[in-house]
């Protein structure tokens, strides 16, 4: 691994340590992972050390998504822990293979990895340098995402857990290219094109994540999607499908609000939540710090003598 002298000074975390630390992980650390299998384009590294440079997503005790370096090469690691680690790894791999078979732009899967005790199972992907999540108010990016979904639907598959963060865009000189990066939520049917109703419903999940004021652009989104599917992009049939998409988008947006409100009542990636006999405290995790924690623990002290 390049930079090994500096990397060797970083803490090397074992599975139990990774779980015990919860969200309090070092900014950079090492994992010792052996390669289980390789695909074309990935040479077996000479060392089992994987250097974690940036944690991108963390579900403590269950999942870690990080930008890592292996043998001097920047890669993306999806690491699964806990009792469901092998099931989630298999589901991710299965979904990624469906994306590739459907011709959807997606990062290449390069290797499967695990620790020596089998308590951590992971997947290494190519890292799409310079890619950023699709932004809801950028119509060209959303249209590009809809076109990728058209390819998935035409293959007979759909995505059961769509988020804008799962679509990455990168300017490649001739315009933005969009990648779908999450294989875990991909579901495949009988490898025949998805029906109109199911297609519209799944597309609505993507559209529902945009601001309601942007629903005036549903015509453009559906038009690009329809052309990619070989559907009519004008006329009565298109108008009927546009009306169906508008209704489905409103319905999906209401579901999103209900799910979001439920998230505010538990500890998760977005919200810090603590409840006991004396308090029920919730705030955005990004706003949580030591001073805020002291205020939450003893709010009376902050108001003592305020009068």
C-alpha positions as CSV (number, residue, x, y, z in Angstrom):
1,X,0.0,0.0,0.0
2,X,1.3,3.4,-0.8
3,X,1.9,5.6,2.2
4,X,2.4,2.5,4.4
5,X,4.8,4.2,6.8
6,X,2.2,6.9,7.6
7,X,-0.6,4.4,7.4
8,X,1.1,2.0,9.9
9,X,0.6,4.7,12.5
10,X,-3.1,4.6,12.1
11,X,-5.2,2.5,14.5
12,X,-6.1,-1.0,13.1
13,X,-9.7,-1.8,14.1
14,X,-11.0,-5.4,14.6
15,X,-14.7,-6.2,14.1
16,X,-15.6,-6.0,17.8
17,X,-13.8,-2.7,18.1
18,X,-15.6,-1.3,15.1
19,X,-18.9,-2.3,16.6
20,X,-18.0,-1.0,20.1
21,X,-17.0,2.4,18.9
22,X,-20.4,3.0,17.3
23,X,-20.3,6.3,15.6
24,X,-17.1,7.5,17.4
25,X,-14.8,6.2,14.7
26,X,-11.4,7.7,14.0
27,X,-11.1,10.1,11.0
28,X,-8.8,7.5,9.4
29,X,-8.1,3.9,10.3
30,X,-7.0,0.5,9.0
31,X,-8.9,-2.7,8.5
32,X,-7.3,-6.0,7.9
33,X,-9.4,-7.7,5.1
34,X,-8.5,-10.7,2.9
35,X,-9.7,-11.0,-0.6
36,X,-12.3,-13.8,-1.2
37,X,-12.7,-13.3,-4.9
38,X,-11.6,-10.9,-7.6
39,X,-13.1,-9.8,-10.9
40,X,-11.3,-8.6,-14.0
41,X,-9.7,-5.2,-13.5
42,X,-8.6,-5.8,-9.9
43,X,-5.2,-7.3,-9.0
44,X,-4.8,-9.0,-5.6
45,X,-3.2,-6.6,-3.2
46,X,0.1,-7.7,-1.6
47,X,-1.1,-6.7,1.9
48,X,-4.5,-7.2,3.6
49,X,-4.5,-3.7,4.9
50,X,-7.3,-1.4,3.8
51,X,-6.9,2.2,4.8
52,X,-10.2,4.0,5.5
53,X,-9.8,7.6,4.4
54,X,-13.4,8.8,4.7
55,X,-16.6,7.3,6.2
56,X,-19.4,8.1,3.8
57,X,-22.3,6.3,5.6
58,X,-22.5,4.4,8.9
59,X,-25.1,2.3,10.5
60,X,-23.3,1.3,13.7
61,X,-22.9,-2.5,14.1
62,X,-24.4,-3.1,10.7
63,X,-22.9,-1.3,7.7
64,X,-20.0,1.0,6.8
65,X,-19.6,2.7,3.5
66,X,-16.2,4.4,3.0
67,X,-13.7,5.8,0.6
68,X,-10.6,3.6,1.1
69,X,-7.2,3.0,-0.3
70,X,-6.0,-0.5,-1.3
71,X,-2.5,-0.9,-2.7
72,X,-2.4,2.8,-3.6
73,X,-5.7,2.7,-5.4
74,X,-8.8,4.7,-4.2
75,X,-11.8,2.4,-4.0
76,X,-15.3,2.3,-2.4
77,X,-15.9,-0.2,0.4
78,X,-19.3,-1.4,1.5
79,X,-18.7,-3.4,4.7
80,X,-21.4,-5.5,6.4
81,X,-21.4,-6.6,10.1
82,X,-23.7,-8.3,12.4
83,X,-25.9,-11.3,12.0
84,X,-27.2,-10.3,8.6
85,X,-23.8,-9.5,7.0
86,X,-23.7,-12.4,4.5
87,X,-27.3,-11.9,3.5
88,X,-26.8,-8.2,2.8
89,X,-23.6,-8.8,1.0
90,X,-25.3,-11.4,-1.3
91,X,-28.2,-9.0,-1.9
92,X,-25.9,-6.2,-2.8
93,X,-23.9,-8.3,-5.3
94,X,-27.1,-9.7,-6.8
95,X,-28.5,-6.2,-7.3
96,X,-25.2,-4.9,-8.8
97,X,-25.2,-7.8,-11.3
98,X,-28.8,-6.9,-12.3
99,X,-27.7,-3.3,-12.9
100,X,-24.9,-4.4,-15.1
101,X,-27.1,-6.8,-17.0
102,X,-29.7,-4.0,-17.6
103,X,-27.0,-1.7,-19.0
104,X,-27.4,0.8,-16.2
105,X,-24.4,3.1,-15.4
106,X,-23.0,1.7,-12.1
107,X,-19.6,1.5,-10.5
108,X,-17.8,-1.8,-11.3
109,X,-17.7,-4.4,-8.6
110,X,-14.0,-5.4,-8.1
111,X,-13.7,-7.8,-5.2
112,X,-15.3,-9.5,-2.2
113,X,-13.4,-9.2,1.1
114,X,-13.7,-10.4,4.7
115,X,-11.7,-10.4,7.9
116,X,-9.9,-13.6,8.9
117,X,-12.7,-14.6,11.4
118,X,-15.5,-13.9,9.0
119,X,-17.2,-11.3,11.2
120,X,-17.0,-8.6,8.5
121,X,-18.0,-9.2,4.9
122,X,-17.5,-6.5,2.3
123,X,-17.4,-5.5,-1.4
124,X,-14.9,-3.3,-3.1
125,X,-16.1,-1.1,-6.0
126,X,-14.4,1.3,-8.3
127,X,-14.4,4.9,-6.9
128,X,-16.1,7.4,-9.2
129,X,-13.8,10.4,-8.5
130,X,-15.5,13.8,-8.7
131,X,-19.0,12.4,-8.6
132,X,-21.6,14.1,-6.5
133,X,-25.2,13.2,-5.5
134,X,-27.9,14.3,-8.0
135,X,-29.5,17.6,-6.9
136,X,-33.3,17.7,-6.9
137,X,-33.6,21.2,-8.6
138,X,-31.2,20.3,-11.4
139,X,-33.6,19.0,-14.1
140,X,-30.9,17.7,-16.4
141,X,-29.5,15.5,-13.6
142,X,-33.0,14.2,-12.7
143,X,-33.8,13.5,-16.3
144,X,-30.5,11.5,-16.6
145,X,-31.5,9.5,-13.5
146,X,-34.9,8.8,-15.0
147,X,-33.3,7.5,-18.2
148,X,-31.1,5.1,-16.1
149,X,-34.3,3.9,-14.4
150,X,-35.9,3.4,-17.8
151,X,-33.1,0.9,-18.6
152,X,-33.7,-0.9,-15.3
153,X,-37.4,-1.1,-15.8
154,X,-37.1,-2.3,-19.4
155,X,-35.0,-5.1,-18.1
156,X,-37.8,-6.1,-15.8
157,X,-36.3,-4.8,-12.6
158,X,-37.0,-1.9,-10.2
159,X,-35.5,-0.2,-7.2
160,X,-37.2,-0.6,-3.9
161,X,-35.2,2.0,-1.9
162,X,-34.7,5.0,-4.2
163,X,-32.9,8.0,-2.8
164,X,-31.3,10.9,-4.7
165,X,-28.1,10.1,-2.9
166,X,-28.0,6.8,-4.7
167,X,-27.6,8.6,-8.0
168,X,-24.2,10.2,-8.6
169,X,-23.5,12.6,-11.4
170,X,-20.1,13.6,-12.9
171,X,-19.3,16.0,-15.7
172,X,-17.4,13.9,-18.3
173,X,-16.9,16.7,-20.9
174,X,-19.9,16.0,-23.0
175,X,-22.4,16.5,-20.2
176,X,-23.2,14.9,-16.9
177,X,-23.2,11.1,-16.6
178,X,-25.4,9.6,-13.9
179,X,-24.5,6.4,-12.0
180,X,-26.9,4.3,-9.9
181,X,-24.7,3.2,-6.9
182,X,-27.0,1.1,-4.7
183,X,-27.6,-2.5,-5.6
184,X,-29.2,-3.5,-2.3
185,X,-32.6,-2.1,-3.2
186,X,-32.7,-3.6,-6.8
187,X,-35.4,-6.2,-7.3
188,X,-35.8,-8.3,-10.5
189,X,-38.9,-9.9,-11.8
190,X,-39.0,-12.3,-14.8
191,X,-36.7,-10.4,-17.1
192,X,-39.5,-9.0,-19.1
193,X,-40.2,-5.2,-19.3
194,X,-41.9,-3.8,-16.2
195,X,-45.6,-2.9,-16.8
196,X,-46.8,0.7,-17.2
197,X,-48.4,1.0,-13.7
198,X,-45.4,-0.5,-11.8
199,X,-43.0,1.6,-13.9
200,X,-44.9,4.9,-13.1
201,X,-45.1,4.0,-9.4
202,X,-41.3,3.4,-9.2
203,X,-40.5,6.6,-11.2
204,X,-42.8,8.5,-8.8
205,X,-40.6,7.5,-5.9
206,X,-37.7,9.4,-7.5
207,X,-40.0,12.4,-8.4
208,X,-41.4,12.6,-4.9
209,X,-38.0,13.4,-3.5
210,X,-38.1,16.8,-5.3
211,X,-39.7,19.9,-4.0
212,X,-43.4,20.0,-4.8
213,X,-42.9,23.3,-6.8
214,X,-40.8,21.3,-9.2
215,X,-43.7,19.0,-10.1
216,X,-44.3,21.3,-13.1
217,X,-41.3,19.6,-14.6
218,X,-42.9,16.1,-14.5
219,X,-43.7,16.5,-18.2
220,X,-40.0,16.7,-19.0
221,X,-39.0,13.9,-16.7
222,X,-41.7,11.5,-18.1
223,X,-40.9,12.6,-21.7
224,X,-37.3,11.6,-21.4
225,X,-38.2,8.4,-19.6
226,X,-40.9,7.5,-22.2
227,X,-38.5,8.0,-25.1
228,X,-35.9,5.7,-23.4
229,X,-38.7,3.1,-23.0
230,X,-40.0,3.5,-26.5
231,X,-43.3,4.8,-25.2
232,X,-45.3,7.7,-26.9
233,X,-43.9,11.0,-25.6
234,X,-46.9,13.0,-26.7
235,X,-50.6,12.6,-27.3
236,X,-53.5,11.1,-25.2
237,X,-51.6,8.1,-24.0
238,X,-48.7,10.3,-22.7
239,X,-51.2,12.7,-21.1
240,X,-52.8,9.8,-19.2
241,X,-49.5,8.5,-18.0
242,X,-48.4,12.0,-16.9
243,X,-51.6,12.4,-14.8
244,X,-50.9,9.0,-13.3
245,X,-47.3,10.0,-12.5
246,X,-48.5,13.2,-10.8
247,X,-51.0,11.3,-8.6
248,X,-48.3,8.7,-7.7
249,X,-45.8,11.4,-6.9
250,X,-48.2,13.0,-4.5
251,X,-48.9,9.7,-2.9
252,X,-45.2,8.8,-2.6
253,X,-44.4,12.2,-1.1
254,X,-47.0,11.7,1.6
255,X,-45.4,8.3,2.4
256,X,-42.0,10.0,2.6
257,X,-43.3,12.5,5.1
258,X,-44.8,9.8,7.3
259,X,-41.5,7.8,7.2
260,X,-39.5,10.9,8.0
261,X,-41.6,11.8,11.0
262,X,-41.1,8.3,12.3
263,X,-37.3,8.8,11.9
264,X,-37.4,11.8,14.2
265,X,-38.5,9.5,17.0
266,X,-35.4,7.2,17.0
267,X,-31.6,7.4,16.9
268,X,-30.4,7.2,13.3
269,X,-27.9,8.6,10.8
270,X,-29.8,11.9,10.6
271,X,-31.2,12.4,14.1
272,X,-29.6,12.1,17.6
273,X,-32.3,10.8,19.9
274,X,-32.1,10.1,23.7
275,X,-35.0,9.2,25.9
276,X,-35.2,8.2,29.6
277,X,-37.4,8.8,32.6
278,X,-36.5,12.5,32.7
279,X,-36.3,13.6,29.1
280,X,-37.0,12.9,25.4
281,X,-34.5,14.8,23.4
282,X,-34.1,14.9,19.5
283,X,-32.0,17.0,17.3
284,X,-30.2,16.8,13.9
285,X,-27.1,14.8,14.4
286,X,-25.0,17.3,12.6
287,X,-25.9,19.9,15.2
288,X,-24.9,17.8,18.2
289,X,-21.8,18.7,20.2
290,X,-20.6,18.8,23.7
291,X,-22.3,22.1,24.7
292,X,-25.6,20.9,23.2
293,X,-25.3,17.6,25.1
294,X,-24.8,19.5,28.4
295,X,-27.8,21.6,27.6
296,X,-29.9,18.6,26.9
297,X,-28.7,16.9,30.1
298,X,-29.3,19.9,32.5
299,X,-31.3,22.6,30.7
300,X,-32.2,24.4,34.0
301,X,-28.5,25.4,34.4
302,X,-28.5,27.3,31.2
303,X,-31.5,29.4,32.3
304,X,-30.5,29.8,36.0
305,X,-30.4,33.5,36.8
306,X,-31.7,34.5,33.4
307,X,-34.3,36.7,34.9
